[in-house]
Amino acid sequence: MAEFLASIFGTEKDRVNCPFYFKTGACTHGDRCSRQHNRPTYSQTVLINHMYQSPVNLTLTPEMQRFGGISEEMLQQHFDDFFEDVYLEMDEKYGAVEEMNICENLGDHLVGKFKMVRK
């Protein structure tokens, strides 16, 4: 029985633990999710919700669309500036950065999510 439970932990077959939260650290259902969201007590990973404010979200308003939105070059420059600022600060405050991910997804549960793994 223990082997079976261990084999399904964090998968869709696991009816107790949320597989999406297990994989990404976020869940579409948030606090309304019927499954458990297990948060580790200690981790090399830093996860911050809604840290990156993408200009893409601003272009979704009718007012911004009238002005033609934002060019790809401006979007890339905004992202590059954010990435560099955050990388340098995290490296200085928390030590060497092994991996850094920034989510630009427009879904409420993932928008602006920032994840950093320390060495």
N, CA, C and O atoms as a Tinker XYZ file with bonds, in Angstrom:
   476  protein
     1  N      0.819000   -1.197000    0.000000    73     2
     2  CA     0.000000    0.000000    0.000000    64     1     3
     3  C      0.864000    1.262000    0.000000    63     2     4     5
     4  O      0.578000    2.218000   -0.721000    81     3
     5  N      1.925000    1.257000    0.818000    73     3     6
     6  CA     2.804000    2.422000    0.899000    64     5     7
     7  C      3.491000    2.679000   -0.437000    63     6     8     9
     8  O      3.669000    3.828000   -0.842000    81     7
     9  N      3.875000    1.604000   -1.116000    73     7    10
    10  CA     4.519000    1.747000   -2.424000    64     9    11
    11  C      3.560000    2.378000   -3.432000    63    10    12    13
    12  O      3.957000    3.231000   -4.226000    81    11
    13  N      2.308000    1.959000   -3.393000    73    11    14
    14  CA     1.306000    2.514000   -4.305000    64    13    15
    15  C      1.106000    4.001000   -4.029000    63    14    16    17
    16  O      1.092000    4.805000   -4.961000    81    15
    17  N      0.951000    4.374000   -2.765000    73    15    18
    18  CA     0.762000    5.785000   -2.416000    64    17    19
    19  C      1.967000    6.623000   -2.823000    63    18    20    21
    20  O      1.810000    7.745000   -3.303000    81    19
    21  N      3.164000    6.084000   -2.634000    73    19    22
    22  CA     4.369000    6.801000   -3.038000    64    21    23
    23  C      4.429000    6.958000   -4.561000    63    22    24    25
    24  O      4.921000    7.970000   -5.060000    81    23
    25  N      3.941000    5.978000   -5.287000    73    23    26
    26  CA     4.011000    6.035000   -6.752000    64    25    27
    27  C      3.035000    7.043000   -7.352000    63    26    28    29
    28  O      3.275000    7.547000   -8.449000    81    27
    29  N      1.935000    7.348000   -6.653000    73    27    30
    30  CA     0.958000    8.295000   -7.197000    64    29    31
    31  C      1.095000    9.696000   -6.609000    63    30    32    33
    32  O      0.393000   10.612000   -7.037000    81    31
    33  N      1.994000    9.882000   -5.627000    73    31    34
    34  CA     2.149000   11.197000   -4.982000    64    33    35
    35  C      2.484000   12.272000   -6.015000    63    34    36    37
    36  O      3.435000   12.128000   -6.784000    81    35
    37  N      1.701000   13.345000   -6.027000    73    35    38
    38  CA     1.946000   14.454000   -6.944000    64    37    39
    39  C      1.480000   14.221000   -8.363000    63    38    40    41
    40  O      1.832000   14.989000   -9.259000    81    39
    41  N      0.694000   13.177000   -8.593000    73    39    42
    42  CA     0.147000   12.919000   -9.927000    64    41    43
    43  C     -1.360000   13.146000   -9.898000    63    42    44    45
    44  O     -1.933000   13.385000   -8.835000    81    43
    45  N     -1.995000   13.074000  -11.047000    73    43    46
    46  CA    -3.450000   13.253000  -11.125000    64    45    47
    47  C     -4.205000   12.184000  -10.342000    63    46    48    49
    48  O     -5.332000   12.416000   -9.904000    81    47
    49  N     -3.594000   11.021000  -10.165000    73    47    50
    50  CA    -4.244000    9.937000   -9.423000    64    49    51
    51  C     -4.280000   10.208000   -7.920000    63    50    52    53
    52  O     -5.077000    9.607000   -7.200000    81    51
    53  N     -3.423000   11.106000   -7.447000    73    51    54
    54  CA    -3.371000   11.454000   -6.024000    64    53    55
    55  C     -4.572000   12.334000   -5.696000    63    54    56    57
    56  O     -4.641000   13.478000   -6.145000    81    55
    57  N     -5.515000   11.812000   -4.919000    73    55    58
    58  CA    -6.737000   12.547000   -4.583000    64    57    59
    59  C     -6.582000   13.401000   -3.324000    63    58    60    61
    60  O     -7.520000   14.096000   -2.932000    81    59
    61  N     -5.420000   13.358000   -2.692000    73    59    62
    62  CA    -5.190000   14.134000   -1.468000    64    61    63
    63  C     -4.354000   15.376000   -1.763000    63    62    64    65
    64  O     -4.717000   16.478000   -1.353000    81    63
    65  N     -3.235000   15.207000   -2.473000    73    63    66
    66  CA    -2.307000   16.311000   -2.743000    64    65    67
    67  C     -2.539000   16.876000   -4.144000    63    66    68    69
    68  O     -2.786000   16.127000   -5.089000    81    67
    69  N     -2.458000   18.186000   -4.271000    73    67    70
    70  CA    -2.704000   18.871000   -5.537000    64    69    71
    71  C     -1.500000   18.689000   -6.474000    63    70    72    73
    72  O     -0.410000   19.175000   -6.173000    81    71
    73  N     -1.686000   17.995000   -7.606000    73    71    74
    74  CA    -0.554000   17.753000   -8.507000    64    73    75
    75  C     -0.056000   19.023000   -9.192000    63    74    76    77
    76  O      1.140000   19.158000   -9.447000    81    75
    77  N     -0.954000   19.946000   -9.489000    73    75    78
    78  CA    -0.537000   21.179000  -10.150000    64    77    79
    79  C      0.306000   22.025000   -9.198000    63    78    80    81
    80  O      1.331000   22.579000   -9.596000    81    79
    81  N     -0.128000   22.124000   -7.942000    73    79    82
    82  CA     0.644000   22.875000   -6.954000    64    81    83
    83  C      1.983000   22.192000   -6.715000    63    82    84    85
    84  O      3.000000   22.865000   -6.549000    81    83
    85  N      1.993000   20.878000   -6.697000    73    83    86
    86  CA     3.216000   20.107000   -6.485000    64    85    87
    87  C      4.251000   20.416000   -7.571000    63    86    88    89
    88  O      5.446000   20.492000   -7.285000    81    87
    89  N      3.792000   20.594000   -8.821000    73    87    90
    90  CA     4.693000   20.829000   -9.944000    64    89    91
    91  C      5.104000   22.288000  -10.085000    63    90    92    93
    92  O      6.248000   22.572000  -10.438000    81    91
    93  N      4.191000   23.219000   -9.815000    73    91    94
    94  CA     4.450000   24.624000  -10.133000    64    93    95
    95  C      4.484000   25.562000   -8.933000    63    94    96    97
    96  O      4.977000   26.684000   -9.050000    81    95
    97  N      3.976000   25.133000   -7.793000    73    95    98
    98  CA     3.907000   26.022000   -6.643000    64    97    99
    99  C      2.736000   26.981000   -6.716000    63    98   100   101
   100  O      2.664000   27.933000   -5.940000    81    99
   101  N      1.815000   26.740000   -7.643000    73    99   102
   102  CA     0.621000   27.573000   -7.795000    64   101   103
   103  C     -0.539000   26.672000   -8.182000    63   102   104   105
   104  O     -0.348000   25.601000   -8.757000    81   103
   105  N     -1.735000   27.118000   -7.859000    73   103   106
   106  CA    -2.919000   26.331000   -8.193000    64   105   107
   107  C     -4.012000   27.259000   -8.705000    63   106   108   109
   108  O     -4.254000   28.322000   -8.134000    81   107
   109  N     -4.657000   26.856000   -9.767000    73   107   110
   110  CA    -5.737000   27.636000  -10.355000    64   109   111
   111  C     -6.845000   27.913000   -9.342000    63   110   112   113
   112  O     -7.448000   28.986000   -9.355000    81   111
   113  N     -7.106000   26.969000   -8.485000    73   111   114
   114  CA    -8.220000   27.078000   -7.535000    64   113   115
   115  C     -7.849000   27.829000   -6.261000    63   114   116   117
   116  O     -8.733000   28.222000   -5.500000    81   115
   117  N     -6.564000   28.033000   -6.018000    73   115   118
   118  CA    -6.121000   28.759000   -4.827000    64   117   119
   119  C     -6.602000   28.095000   -3.553000    63   118   120   121
   120  O     -6.504000   26.876000   -3.407000    81   119
   121  N     -7.122000   28.894000   -2.628000    73   119   122
   122  CA    -7.592000   28.382000   -1.340000    64   121   123
   123  C     -8.851000   27.532000   -1.474000    63   122   124   125
   124  O     -9.201000   26.807000   -0.542000    81   123
   125  N     -9.538000   27.607000   -2.610000    73   123   126
   126  CA   -10.757000   26.821000   -2.828000    64   125   127
   127  C    -10.460000   25.412000   -3.329000    63   126   128   129
   128  O    -11.383000   24.621000   -3.524000    81   127
   129  N     -9.193000   25.091000   -3.538000    73   127   130
   130  CA    -8.816000   23.772000   -4.047000    64   129   131
   131  C     -9.200000   22.697000   -3.030000    63   130   132   133
   132  O     -9.032000   22.880000   -1.824000    81   131
   133  N     -9.714000   21.582000   -3.530000    73   131   134
   134  CA   -10.143000   20.494000   -2.647000    64   133   135
   135  C     -8.965000   19.625000   -2.197000    63   134   136   137
   136  O     -9.125000   18.755000   -1.341000    81   135
   137  N     -7.792000   19.860000   -2.772000    73   135   138
   138  CA    -6.619000   19.055000   -2.423000    64   137   139
   139  C     -5.631000   19.879000   -1.598000    63   138   140   141
   140  O     -5.714000   21.106000   -1.547000    81   139
   141  N     -4.699000   19.182000   -0.958000    73   139   142
   142  CA    -3.723000   19.849000   -0.088000    64   141   143
   143  C     -2.613000   20.498000   -0.898000    63   142   144   145
   144  O     -2.173000   19.974000   -1.922000    81   143
   145  N     -2.170000   21.655000   -0.412000    73   143   146
   146  CA    -1.008000   22.345000   -0.970000    64   145   147
   147  C      0.099000   22.264000    0.072000    63   146   148   149
   148  O      0.118000   23.034000    1.033000    81   147
   149  N      1.016000   21.330000   -0.124000    73   147   150
   150  CA     2.096000   21.116000    0.837000    64   149   151
   151  C      3.234000   22.088000    0.582000    63   150   152   153
   152  O      3.878000   22.053000   -0.467000    81   151
   153  N      3.473000   22.960000    1.559000    73   151   154
   154  CA     4.568000   23.913000    1.468000    64   153   155
   155  C      5.743000   23.381000    2.273000    63   154   156   157
   156  O      5.575000   22.984000    3.426000    81   155
   157  N      6.944000   23.369000    1.670000    73   155   158
   158  CA     8.105000   22.861000    2.413000    64   157   159
   159  C      8.516000   23.818000    3.531000    63   158   160   161
   160  O      8.301000   25.026000    3.427000    81   159
   161  N      9.104000   23.281000    4.596000    73   159   162
   162  CA     9.563000   24.133000    5.696000    64   161   163
   163  C     10.880000   24.807000    5.351000    63   162   164   165
   164  O     11.180000   25.886000    5.862000    81   163
   165  N     11.673000   24.175000    4.484000    73   163   166
   166  CA    12.939000   24.749000    4.057000    64   165   167
   167  C     13.164000   24.371000    2.594000    63   166   168   169
   168  O     12.863000   23.251000    2.180000    81   167
   169  N     13.692000   25.310000    1.821000    73   167   170
   170  CA    13.922000   25.024000    0.411000    64   169   171
   171  C     14.992000   25.946000   -0.143000    63   170   172   173
   172  O     15.181000   27.059000    0.348000    81   171
   173  N     15.685000   25.482000   -1.159000    73   171   174
   174  CA    16.642000   26.313000   -1.883000    64   173   175
   175  C     15.907000   27.216000   -2.874000    63   174   176   177
   176  O     16.516000   28.073000   -3.514000    81   175
   177  N     14.608000   27.019000   -2.992000    73   175   178
   178  CA    13.797000   27.759000   -3.955000    64   177   179
   179  C     13.063000   28.906000   -3.280000    63   178   180   181
   180  O     12.460000   28.738000   -2.220000    81   179
   181  N     13.123000   30.074000   -3.908000    73   179   182
   182  CA    12.369000   31.243000   -3.462000    64   181   183
   183  C     11.252000   31.435000   -4.479000    63   182   184   185
   184  O     11.512000   31.501000   -5.681000    81   183
   185  N     10.017000   31.524000   -4.011000    73   183   186
   186  CA     8.862000   31.669000   -4.892000    64   185   187
   187  C      8.080000   32.896000   -4.448000    63   186   188   189
   188  O      7.631000   32.972000   -3.304000    81   187
   189  N      7.918000   33.862000   -5.359000    73   187   190
   190  CA     7.202000   35.102000   -5.038000    64   189   191
   191  C      6.093000   35.284000   -6.065000    63   190   192   193
   192  O      6.350000   35.307000   -7.269000    81   191
   193  N      4.875000   35.410000   -5.591000    73   191   194
   194  CA     3.725000   35.600000   -6.473000    64   193   195
   195  C      3.600000   37.057000   -6.905000    63   194   196   197
   196  O      3.875000   37.970000   -6.127000    81   195
   197  N      3.190000   37.263000   -8.132000    73   195   198
   198  CA     2.875000   38.584000   -8.696000    64   197   199
   199  C      4.038000   39.573000   -8.605000    63   198   200   201
   200  O      3.810000   40.767000   -8.412000    81   199
   201  N      5.261000   39.106000   -8.739000    73   199   202
   202  CA     6.416000   40.006000   -8.649000    64   201   203
   203  C      6.652000   40.751000   -9.962000    63   202   204   205
   204  O      6.992000   41.934000   -9.946000    81   203
   205  N      6.478000   40.077000  -11.089000    73   203   206
   206  CA     6.737000   40.706000  -12.389000    64   205   207
   207  C      5.453000   41.291000  -12.951000    63   206   208   209
   208  O      4.486000   40.567000  -13.188000    81   207
   209  N      5.443000   42.585000  -13.162000    73   207   210
   210  CA     4.284000   43.266000  -13.737000    64   209   211
   211  C      4.550000   43.501000  -15.220000    63   210   212   213
   212  O      5.210000   44.474000  -15.585000    81   211
   213  N      4.053000   42.638000  -16.055000    73   211   214
   214  CA     4.299000   42.715000  -17.492000    64   213   215
   215  C      3.481000   43.828000  -18.140000    63   214   216   217
   216  O      2.296000   43.983000  -17.843000    81   215
   217  N      4.108000   44.601000  -19.025000    73   215   218
   218  CA     3.347000   45.612000  -19.767000    64   217   219
   219  C      2.275000   45.004000  -20.672000    63   218   220   221
   220  O      1.363000   45.705000  -21.111000    81   219
   221  N      2.382000   43.705000  -20.952000    73   219   222
   222  CA     1.370000   43.035000  -21.775000    64   221   223
   223  C      0.001000   43.170000  -21.119000    63   222   224   225
   224  O     -1.003000   43.345000  -21.811000    81   223
   225  N     -0.049000   43.091000  -19.797000    73   223   226
   226  CA    -1.324000   43.226000  -19.089000    64   225   227
   227  C     -1.940000   44.597000  -19.302000    63   226   228   229
   228  O     -3.164000   44.725000  -19.327000    81   227
   229  N     -1.114000   45.627000  -19.457000    73   227   230
   230  CA    -1.631000   46.976000  -19.689000    64   229   231
   231  C     -2.244000   47.110000  -21.075000    63   230   232   233
   232  O     -3.198000   47.865000  -21.267000    81   231
   233  N     -1.695000   46.377000  -22.043000    73   231   234
   234  CA    -2.191000   46.505000  -23.414000    64   233   235
   235  C     -3.548000   45.835000  -23.605000    63   234   236   237
   236  O     -4.161000   45.966000  -24.664000    81   235
   237  N     -4.010000   45.130000  -22.602000    73   235   238
   238  CA    -5.318000   44.476000  -22.714000    64   237   239
   239  C     -6.467000   45.451000  -22.507000    63   238   240   241
   240  O     -7.618000   45.127000  -22.802000    81   239
   241  N     -6.163000   46.650000  -21.999000    73   239   242
   242  CA    -7.223000   47.631000  -21.786000    64   241   243
   243  C     -7.541000   48.332000  -23.110000    63   242   244   245
   244  O     -6.643000   48.521000  -23.930000    81   243
   245  N     -8.784000   48.716000  -23.332000    73   243   246
   246  CA    -9.152000   49.411000  -24.575000    64   245   247
   247  C     -8.364000   50.708000  -24.777000    63   246   248   249
   248  O     -8.025000   51.062000  -25.906000    81   247
   249  N     -8.076000   51.411000  -23.686000    73   247   250
   250  CA    -7.340000   52.671000  -23.791000    64   249   251
   251  C     -5.942000   52.449000  -24.386000    63   250   252   253
   252  O     -5.519000   53.194000  -25.269000    81   251
   253  N     -5.227000   51.426000  -23.903000    73   251   254
   254  CA    -3.889000   51.141000  -24.420000    64   253   255
   255  C     -3.959000   50.632000  -25.858000    63   254   256   257
   256  O     -3.066000   50.926000  -26.653000    81   255
   257  N     -4.980000   49.890000  -26.201000    73   255   258
   258  CA    -5.092000   49.371000  -27.557000    64   257   259
   259  C     -5.310000   50.497000  -28.563000    63   258   260   261
   260  O     -4.882000   50.391000  -29.712000    81   259
   261  N     -5.974000   51.577000  -28.139000    73   259   262
   262  CA    -6.163000   52.740000  -29.023000    64   261   263
   263  C     -4.822000   53.367000  -29.380000    63   262   264   265
   264  O     -4.656000   53.915000  -30.470000    81   263
   265  N     -3.862000   53.285000  -28.452000    73   263   266
   266  CA    -2.535000   53.862000  -28.689000    64   265   267
   267  C     -1.601000   52.876000  -29.389000    63   266   268   269
   268  O     -0.420000   53.171000  -29.566000    81   267
   269  N     -2.103000   51.731000  -29.783000    73   267   270
   270  CA    -1.299000   50.775000  -30.530000    64   269   271
   271  C     -0.559000   49.769000  -29.671000    63   270   272   273
   272  O      0.221000   48.973000  -30.194000    81   271
   273  N     -0.781000   49.782000  -28.378000    73   271   274
   274  CA    -0.135000   48.804000  -27.501000    64   273   275
   275  C      1.342000   49.097000  -27.311000    63   274   276   277
   276  O      1.763000   50.252000  -27.375000    81   275
   277  N      2.120000   48.071000  -27.081000    73   275   278
   278  CA     3.547000   48.200000  -26.804000    64   277   279
   279  C      4.301000   47.327000  -27.800000    63   278   280   281
   280  O      3.896000   46.197000  -28.074000    81   279
   281  N      5.390000   47.848000  -28.338000    73   279   282
   282  CA     6.155000   47.096000  -29.340000    64   281   283
   283  C      6.893000   45.929000  -28.697000    63   282   284   285
   284  O      7.144000   45.922000  -27.492000    81   283
   285  N      7.230000   44.954000  -29.516000    73   283   286
   286  CA     7.982000   43.777000  -29.041000    64   285   287
   287  C      9.323000   44.193000  -28.441000    63   286   288   289
   288  O      9.765000   43.630000  -27.440000    81   287
   289  N      9.971000   45.188000  -29.065000    73   287   290
   290  CA    11.266000   45.656000  -28.564000    64   289   291
   291  C     11.131000   46.247000  -27.161000    63   290   292   293
   292  O     11.968000   45.995000  -26.294000    81   291
   293  N     10.077000   47.033000  -26.943000    73   291   294
   294  CA     9.857000   47.634000  -25.621000    64   293   295
   295  C      9.554000   46.556000  -24.578000    63   294   296   297
   296  O     10.026000   46.636000  -23.444000    81   295
   297  N      8.766000   45.549000  -24.965000    73   295   298
   298  CA     8.458000   44.450000  -24.050000    64   297   299
   299  C      9.727000   43.700000  -23.657000    63   298   300   301
   300  O      9.938000   43.394000  -22.484000    81   299
   301  N     10.570000   43.407000  -24.648000    73   299   302
   302  CA    11.806000   42.687000  -24.377000    64   301   303
   303  C     12.741000   43.509000  -23.505000    63   302   304   305
   304  O     13.372000   42.969000  -22.597000    81   303
   305  N     12.838000   44.800000  -23.766000    73   303   306
   306  CA    13.699000   45.669000  -22.959000    64   305   307
   307  C     13.205000   45.737000  -21.513000    63   306   308   309
   308  O     14.004000   45.706000  -20.577000    81   307
   309  N     11.891000   45.829000  -21.336000    73   307   310
   310  CA    11.304000   45.860000  -19.994000    64   309   311
   311  C     11.644000   44.580000  -19.245000    63   310   312   313
   312  O     12.052000   44.622000  -18.084000    81   311
   313  N     11.475000   43.446000  -19.909000    73   311   314
   314  CA    11.769000   42.161000  -19.285000    64   313   315
   315  C     13.259000   42.033000  -18.964000    63   314   316   317
   316  O     13.623000   41.605000  -17.869000    81   315
   317  N     14.120000   42.404000  -19.916000    73   315   318
   318  CA    15.567000   42.312000  -19.694000    64   317   319
   319  C     16.017000   43.167000  -18.510000    63   318   320   321
   320  O     16.843000   42.736000  -17.706000    81   319
   321  N     15.471000   44.378000  -18.407000    73   319   322
   322  CA    15.815000   45.260000  -17.282000    64   321   323
   323  C     15.377000   44.653000  -15.951000    63   322   324   325
   324  O     16.123000   44.665000  -14.972000    81   323
   325  N     14.149000   44.122000  -15.934000    73   323   326
   326  CA    13.644000   43.483000  -14.717000    64   325   327
   327  C     14.511000   42.290000  -14.329000    63   326   328   329
   328  O     14.898000   42.141000  -13.170000    81   327
   329  N     14.815000   41.437000  -15.318000    73   327   330
   330  CA    15.607000   40.237000  -15.060000    64   329   331
   331  C     16.975000   40.606000  -14.484000    63   330   332   333
   332  O     17.415000   40.016000  -13.497000    81   331
   333  N     17.638000   41.572000  -15.094000    73   331   334
   334  CA    18.967000   41.972000  -14.624000    64   333   335
   335  C     18.910000   42.543000  -13.208000    63   334   336   337
   336  O     19.724000   42.179000  -12.360000    81   335
   337  N     17.959000   43.428000  -12.952000    73   335   338
   338  CA    17.828000   44.018000  -11.613000    64   337   339
   339  C     17.606000   42.955000  -10.547000    63   338   340   341
   340  O     18.266000   42.954000   -9.508000    81   339
   341  N     16.678000   42.057000  -10.815000    73   339   342
   342  CA    16.340000   41.029000   -9.835000    64   341   343
   343  C     17.487000   40.035000   -9.666000    63   342   344   345
   344  O     17.802000   39.636000   -8.545000    81   343
   345  N     18.104000   39.640000  -10.758000    73   343   346
   346  CA    19.210000   38.682000  -10.684000    64   345   347
   347  C     20.344000   39.241000   -9.822000    63   346   348   349
   348  O     20.852000   38.553000   -8.937000    81   347
   349  N     20.735000   40.476000  -10.083000    73   347   350
   350  CA    21.836000   41.079000   -9.327000    64   349   351
   351  C     21.497000   41.211000   -7.841000    63   350   352   353
   352  O     22.337000   40.946000   -6.980000    81   351
   353  N     20.267000   41.620000   -7.549000    73   351   354
   354  CA    19.868000   41.764000   -6.146000    64   353   355
   355  C     19.786000   40.423000   -5.428000    63   354   356   357
   356  O     20.245000   40.301000   -4.292000    81   355
   357  N     19.210000   39.418000   -6.074000    73   355   358
   358  CA    19.111000   38.093000   -5.458000    64   357   359
   359  C     20.496000   37.477000   -5.252000    63   358   360   361
   360  O     20.750000   36.838000   -4.232000    81   359
   361  N     21.375000   37.671000   -6.212000    73   359   362
   362  CA    22.736000   37.154000   -6.112000    64   361   363
   363  C     23.474000   37.808000   -4.946000    63   362   364   365
   364  O     24.219000   37.150000   -4.220000    81   363
   365  N     23.259000   39.094000   -4.781000    73   363   366
   366  CA    23.924000   39.838000   -3.703000    64   365   367
   367  C     23.368000   39.468000   -2.328000    63   366   368   369
   368  O     24.132000   39.292000   -1.379000    81   367
   369  N     22.059000   39.351000   -2.216000    73   367   370
   370  CA    21.430000   39.117000   -0.909000    64   369   371
   371  C     21.393000   37.654000   -0.485000    63   370   372   373
   372  O     21.539000   37.353000    0.699000    81   371
   373  N     21.196000   36.731000   -1.445000    73   371   374
   374  CA    20.965000   35.329000   -1.096000    64   373   375
   375  C     22.041000   34.374000   -1.580000    63   374   376   377
   376  O     21.968000   33.179000   -1.294000    81   375
   377  N     23.033000   34.861000   -2.299000    73   375   378
   378  CA    24.089000   33.989000   -2.793000    64   377   379
   379  C     23.866000   33.608000   -4.243000    63   378   380   381
   380  O     22.938000   34.081000   -4.899000    81   379
   381  N     24.746000   32.738000   -4.725000    73   379   382
   382  CA    24.749000   32.368000   -6.138000    64   381   383
   383  C     23.395000   31.822000   -6.597000    63   382   384   385
   384  O     22.782000   30.990000   -5.927000    81   383
   385  N     22.952000   32.307000   -7.742000    73   383   386
   386  CA    21.677000   31.893000   -8.328000    64   385   387
   387  C     21.940000   30.766000   -9.320000    63   386   388   389
   388  O     22.729000   30.925000  -10.251000    81   387
   389  N     21.281000   29.633000   -9.119000    73   387   390
   390  CA    21.428000   28.508000  -10.041000    64   389   391
   391  C     20.433000   28.604000  -11.190000    63   390   392   393
   392  O     20.766000   28.305000  -12.336000    81   391
   393  N     19.210000   29.022000  -10.875000    73   391   394
   394  CA    18.140000   29.079000  -11.881000    64   393   395
   395  C     17.175000   30.173000  -11.499000    63   394   396   397
   396  O     16.895000   30.378000  -10.318000    81   395
   397  N     16.659000   30.883000  -12.501000    73   395   398
   398  CA    15.687000   31.935000  -12.234000    64   397   399
   399  C     14.621000   31.883000  -13.311000    63   398   400   401
   400  O     14.942000   31.930000  -14.499000    81   399
   401  N     13.351000   31.787000  -12.917000    73   399   402
   402  CA    12.222000   31.727000  -13.852000    64   401   403
   403  C     11.239000   32.840000  -13.522000    63   402   404   405
   404  O     10.934000   33.097000  -12.357000    81   403
   405  N     10.750000   33.492000  -14.563000    73   403   406
   406  CA     9.752000   34.547000  -14.403000    64   405   407
   407  C      8.589000   34.194000  -15.310000    63   406   408   409
   408  O      8.768000   33.994000  -16.511000    81   407
   409  N      7.402000   34.117000  -14.736000    73   407   410
   410  CA     6.228000   33.708000  -15.489000    64   409   411
   411  C      5.463000   34.935000  -15.981000    63   410   412   413
   412  O      5.119000   35.821000  -15.199000    81   411
   413  N      5.206000   34.971000  -17.277000    73   411   414
   414  CA     4.472000   36.081000  -17.855000    64   413   415
   415  C      3.060000   35.649000  -18.255000    63   414   416   417
   416  O      2.382000   36.337000  -19.019000    81   415
   417  N      2.635000   34.519000  -17.736000    73   415   418
   418  CA     1.315000   33.987000  -18.031000    64   417   419
   419  C      0.241000   34.977000  -17.599000    63   418   420   421
   420  O      0.418000   35.681000  -16.604000    81   419
   421  N     -0.850000   35.043000  -18.319000    73   419   422
   422  CA    -1.922000   35.966000  -17.969000    64   421   423
   423  C     -2.950000   35.367000  -17.017000    63   422   424   425
   424  O     -3.840000   36.078000  -16.549000    81   423
   425  N     -2.846000   34.068000  -16.719000    73   423   426
   426  CA    -3.759000   33.441000  -15.761000    64   425   427
   427  C     -3.507000   33.982000  -14.359000    63   426   428   429
   428  O     -2.353000   34.127000  -13.955000    81   427
   429  N     -4.555000   34.279000  -13.617000    73   427   430
   430  CA    -4.421000   34.900000  -12.293000    64   429   431
   431  C     -3.516000   34.122000  -11.345000    63   430   432   433
   432  O     -2.814000   34.723000  -10.532000    81   431
   433  N     -3.522000   32.811000  -11.437000    73   431   434
   434  CA    -2.728000   32.008000  -10.511000    64   433   435
   435  C     -1.248000   31.980000  -10.871000    63   434   436   437
   436  O     -0.433000   31.568000  -10.045000    81   435
   437  N     -0.873000   32.404000  -12.077000    73   435   438
   438  CA     0.530000   32.380000  -12.488000    64   437   439
   439  C      1.101000   33.740000  -12.868000    63   438   440   441
   440  O      2.320000   33.881000  -12.965000    81   439
   441  N      0.262000   34.736000  -13.083000    73   439   442
   442  CA     0.746000   36.018000  -13.578000    64   441   443
   443  C      1.813000   36.606000  -12.656000    63   442   444   445
   444  O      1.594000   36.770000  -11.456000    81   443
   445  N      2.955000   36.915000  -13.233000    73   443   446
   446  CA     4.032000   37.564000  -12.496000    64   445   447
   447  C      4.769000   36.701000  -11.504000    63   446   448   449
   448  O      5.535000   37.219000  -10.692000    81   447
   449  N      4.561000   35.401000  -11.546000    73   447   450
   450  CA     5.214000   34.509000  -10.577000    64   449   451
   451  C      6.714000   34.490000  -10.839000    63   450   452   453
   452  O      7.156000   34.398000  -11.984000    81   451
   453  N      7.484000   34.576000   -9.772000    73   451   454
   454  CA     8.939000   34.574000   -9.831000    64   453   455
   455  C      9.477000   33.404000   -9.031000    63   454   456   457
   456  O      9.056000   33.182000   -7.895000    81   455
   457  N     10.402000   32.654000   -9.609000    73   455   458
   458  CA    10.988000   31.501000   -8.930000    64   457   459
   459  C     12.495000   31.554000   -9.094000    63   458   460   461
   460  O     12.999000   31.734000  -10.203000    81   459
   461  N     13.218000   31.394000   -7.982000    73   459   462
   462  CA    14.667000   31.386000   -8.016000    64   461   463
   463  C     15.170000   30.187000   -7.221000    63   462   464   465
   464  O     14.675000   29.912000   -6.128000    81   463
   465  N     16.150000   29.477000   -7.763000    73   463   466
   466  CA    16.777000   28.353000   -7.069000    64   465   467
   467  C     18.207000   28.763000   -6.749000    63   466   468   469
   468  O     18.961000   29.161000   -7.636000    81   467
   469  N     18.577000   28.663000   -5.469000    73   467   470
   470  CA    19.940000   29.019000   -5.053000    64   469   471
   471  C     20.830000   27.794000   -5.132000    63   470   472   473
   472  O     20.365000   26.658000   -5.041000    81   471
   473  N     22.121000   28.047000   -5.303000    73   471   474
   474  CA    23.096000   26.952000   -5.332000    64   473   475
   475  C     23.381000   26.476000   -3.929000    63   474   476
   476  O     24.179000   25.557000   -3.739000    81   475
